[in-house]
Amino acid sequence: MSLSTYWLMPPRWSSCPQEEISSILDQAFGSADDTQDRTPDSDQHPAEGGIIALAVGPIDTDYDFTPTLLVLASPIPAGTTPAQALADSARSMSDQVPGFRMLEDCEWPAQPESSKLRTGIYIQGKVPITACQWAWIHSDGANDFLLTATATMTTPTFGDLNEDVLAIIMSLEVRNA
């Protein structure tokens, strides 16, 4: 069994085929060694977690930066409550991205229940980045997962892209395949 996604893409965005995600991330972040923990295998078992979907938006030519929306499934360890997993993921976001400043961590009023929305900013080299992350708990019947959908874009394009990202998020469904 594995997890799959369904979402609607606005005209300027495209969903990446699952088999291409690894090579796209290698191009964006360097060698496979650097992205090994983040790239999916085609026969990945859901208990292992990993990237389950990737969408790319229109390139910001001023910064040569492609906005992305990445959906990640992370298994919740035994002895960790869903609420604790959600709280830990907010701290993890701040800890894993150098210079990340959390602007907001609040309840997301849409489905699924108990969803969180986080927003923040950071600088990558000389590129100002705005990140929006939605986090929630999903069960495949045997395992519980922390799901995160993280959108990144340059801060100057945020005003132009935020409606696109919200449309994608509002249509996003994660299914047990």
Secondary structure, DSSP 8 states (H G I E B T S, - for coil): --EEEE----TT-EE--GGGHHHHHHHHH-SHHHHTTT---TT--GGG-EEEEEEE---BTTTTB--EEEEEEEE--TT--HHHHHHHHHHHHHHHSTT-EEEEEEE--SSSTT-EEEEEEEEETTEEEEEEEEEEEEE-SS-EEEEEEEEEEEGGGHHHHHHHHHHHHHH-EEEE-
